[in-house]
Amino acid sequence: MSELIFDQSRSGRYAKAQAPKKSVKIDIPAHLLRKDKPFLPEVSELQAVRHYTRLSRKNFSIDTQFYPLGSCTMKYNPRGVHRLAMLEGFLLRHPLSLDVHSQGYMACAYELQEILKAVTGMRGASLTPMAGAQGEFAGVAMIRAYHQSRNDVARTEMLVPDAAHGTNPATAAQCGYTVREIPTDSDGNVNIESLRAAVGPQTAGIMLTNPSTLGVFEQKIEEIAAIMHKAGGLLYYDGANLNAILGKVRPGDMGFDVMHINLHKTFATPHGGGGPGGGPVAVSERLVPFLPTPMVIKSGDTYQWLTEKECPQTIGRLSAFMGNAGIILRAYMYARLLGQEGMIRVAEFATLNANYLLARLKAAGFTPAYAKRRASHEFIITLKKEAKELHITALDVAKRLLDYGFHAPTMYFPLLVPECLLIEPTETEAKEVLDAFVDAMIKIIEEAKTDPALLQEAPYNLPVRRLDEVRAARELDLVYRSDEK
Amino acid sequence: MPFIPHTEHDVKEMLATIGVAKLENLFDEIPDSLRVKNLPAIPASLTEMELARLMRQRAALDSGMLCFMGAGAYEHHIPAAVWDIASRGEFLTAYTPYQAEASQGTLQLLYEYQTMMASLMGLDVSNASLYEGGSAAAEAILMAARSHRKHKTYRVLIPRALHPYYRDVIKTIVGQQDIIQLIEVPFDAATGQTQLSAMEKDLHDEVTAVVIPQPNFFGVLEDADAMTDWAHAHGAIAIGVVNPMAMALLKPPGQWGKKGADIACGEGQPLGVPLASGGPYYGFLCCKRDFVRQLPGRIVGRTVDKEGKQGFVLTLQAREQHIRRAKATSNICTNQGLLVTASTIYMSLLGPEGLRQVAEACYLNAQYLKKKLEILHGVEVVFHSPCFHEIVVRLSKPVDKILRLLANDKIQAGFNLAPIYPELGECLLICVTETKTEADIEWFVKCLAQVLAMNSSTIKNIECAK
């Protein structure tokens, strides 16, 4: 049984080297003071260090495992970048420091804005959104502000393909739009006829991922852009799959008006067990006035902040300060390490790895969801056939992969492909790793043929066996109670 | 190429397996008209050694200040163990714990965090974090609106003494929904406390929620009991926006008034997260149990595996965007896992007693500074109320020039209030945490006295952009 930190508590114990010694009577009026002791652990420094070090070892991570999680771009996060972002000068800089004490940080932020403009083919960029979903929010809010600035207030509908990430419709709704789904045709492209039928004076825009979440490039993108622009709508580019085209095609050239970039995907910033992310937005000329603040401009040799004062039409602030500043710093450093030469190799090798993995899995008998299409940086296999013949599910295969030391691919997304695994190897994995993954997949199917229960019961080699999620949702246990011991 | 392991031999073999002649052919589905050949605006690549040299130079440009700036981001001592452990690859480079069995480290830690944060706030439950304080306040307001009876318009009272940037973020995020009306509540010029009673005469309709900061932006302690009771008496949901460090010392939201605040949120940065230019930080959000289904963001629950062994999973996912899509409680997807990791380790090291001692040291240092400033010529303490670790003073000389002059002494003297609060002309918000010694404080006061004593015309000629 894995102990909780609270199980080790003894009243009065704490890391004495870490707290100031002063203890004087506090003259704050009694009715404002806390009377009870908050239920925090009471442990020694060693106990805390040991407990959390041990917990860390119960995680899969990129540093320890291959992590082919589709649509998440789990590439190597350079250690040097993390170390340099933790330099004391960066860590101690207060976000409201005067410009004269911020030129180091501001130079990095400014240069990243320029780099992002260059790789996306856009005219303006703001780094403040703190994750992809907040970038989407900023983007859709800018679309709304743009229409409102033209007094074009009848546009109440946002178009979203049925294969889209869940954040797309959720964001559109959060910005007050009605969501209209556009179907995908059998090749994985947006159905053009449905799109034509859907657009009109009520259309505010469309949110697209390209390559799509189906792992294929939307070939008719120029036509889609023409249809949308003719109808007066704008195009939002979900940058979740930017890794597939970095240095090859630019969203700005495809006709997109606004996009976000997931720094924690394409620019290799660490995911940290679910965040922080980074979701800068980049826009075409017509949306520049609406970018979220603050931004950095260069005037002569010095850098200055752009705030609401200089940008009266901005959608405003998305965080108290400048978003996930440390992630911006890391992304900047990654871009400098790659440089021009490295940047255009990202998509090449991400695509090479994906197509190689797909070819090998196909040869081993797995079924690609879009057999006729070239894979982008990721691809989908469907286990529909295996589910029918061997009575196993994509979930079973995923859990068994964990036993073999591989993180599972994304499961059951996109929603329109049954029993699917969405696989994204990224460019930083070596061929031997991909081969070992294929071997494991082959072995798992062999196991399923002789003993399907083996998969259904998996995993076996992890800290816990398969967990009861239904019970977790039904009998909510979200905090440990102090009287539990 | 950096971080690409392929040898020429690998590439050849892999292309042969795929069945194409060259790498370029993998992009044959992309129309030629759209292709870019190179990216001239991107600088050439650097080695790690070259990058380190550049970054050290840049970090040095921003270094060496004695910081008396707070205003929502606070310098505290961070034990070495906090980031040593949080930087372990197993925490740093893991993804969102969708595969629970392969993520028990992160999931158990988040469960422990939820326990600690909920208790620190005196409330029943906590989510696994949001982006940061300002957007957490916006999410809390949206959550309150969802939880309230259906209305045509939801009216939310926001104190003018709430952090001005939080108010901006709330306006950006909540403002997208035309059905929520934000109403500003003034503060008392003598005490700096929010004057809810001033709202009484203009209130014709029901109030959905009342935001209660503790301490407020001026460092002033609000009468949170009275404000909470006022909110409940008006049928409104009470939302505390608090500094979590202060809650080791002050009465937490769940204990305010007769029934306790319903929701508490704020900025988690004071608990083990460095200033770092404003982020990444994390927002926390806690509530009474009745509100849990409207709570946005990730939530971890404890369950058992098939052998009955304790384990942890993401739960209540039916609220979230990847299931509910357009009907989700929020579009949020990411939490700030790494920062919560650091904060959980921080809270474990300090414990209830250590944390209270840090909070007390902050308070006592601020009191010490206040006493010194009260007797300083050209300085006037503006609000006469109990404070936590920030105070507002009015200076006899222009604040922007004084800030610039003290910067020459490597002192960051605080936040200039007048550009945001015109009624607080020449006022400065100063913060002192446990990181400052009496000698630091005395040095600050001495330098301030010196610049205030300078000739007015000399001061007037000081250049200060910002």
Interface residues (C-beta under 8 A of the other chain):
Chain A: M1 S2 L4 I5 F6 G12 R13 Y14 A15 K16 A17 Q18 A19 P20 K21 K22 S23 V24 I26 D27 I28 P29 H31 L32 L33 R34 K35 D36 K37 P38 F39 L40 P41 E42 V43 E45 A48 V49 H51 Y52 T53 L55 S56 R57 K58 N59 F60 S61 I62 D63 T64 Y67 L69 C72 M74 K75 Y76 N77 P78 G80 H82 L84 M86 L87 E88 G89 F90 L91 L92 R93 H94 P95 L96 S97 L98 D99 V100 H101 S102 Q103 G104 Y105 A107 C108 E114 I115 K117 A118 V119 G121 M130 A131 G132 A133 Q134 E136 F137 A141 R144 H165 G166 T167 P169 A170 T171 A172 A173 Q174 C175 G176 V179 V216 F217 Q219 I221 E222 I245 G247 K248 V249 R250 D253 M254 H264 A268 P270 H271 G272 G273 G274 G275 P276 G277 P292 Q304 W305 E308 I315 G316 R317 L318 S319 A320 F321 M322 G323 N324 A325 G326 I327 L329 M333 A335 R336 L337 L338 G339 Q340 E341 G342 M343 I344 R345 A347 E348 F349 T351 L352 N353 N355 Y356 A359 R360 A363 R373 R374 A398 K399 L402 H407 A408 T410 F413 E427 T428 E429 A430 K431 E457 P459 L462 P463 V464 R465 R466 L467 D468 E469 R471 A472 A473 E475 L476 D477 L478 V479 Y480 S482
Chain B: M1 P2 F3 I4 P5 H6 D10 V11 E13 M14 L15 T17 I18 G19 V20 L23 L26 F27 D28 E29 I30 P31 S33 L34 R35 V36 N38 L39 P40 A41 I42 P43 A44 S45 L46 T47 E48 L51 A52 L54 M55 R56 Q57 R58 A59 A60 L61 D62 S63 M65 C67 M69 A71 G72 A73 E75 H77 P79 A81 W83 I85 S87 R88 G89 E90 F91 L92 T93 A94 Y95 T96 P97 Y98 Q99 A100 E101 A102 S103 Q104 G105 T106 Q108 L109 Y111 E112 Q114 T115 M116 A118 S119 L120 G122 D124 V125 S126 A128 S129 Y131 E132 G133 G134 S135 H163 Y165 Y166 D168 V169 K171 T172 I173 G175 Q176 Q177 D178 L221 A224 D225 M247 A248 L249 L250 K251 P252 Q255 E267 P274 L275 A276 S277 G278 G279 P280 Y282 V292 R298 I299 V300 G301 R302 T303 V304 D305 K306 E307 K309 Q310 G311 F312 V313 T315 L316 Q317 A318 E320 Q321 H322 I323 R324 R325 A326 K327 A328 S330 N331 I332 C333 T334 N335 Q336 G337 L338 L339 T341 T344 I345 M347 S348 L349 L350 G351 P352 E353 G354 L355 Q357 V358 E360 A361 Y363 L364 Q367 P386 L403 R404 A407 Q412 F415 E434 C464 A465 K466
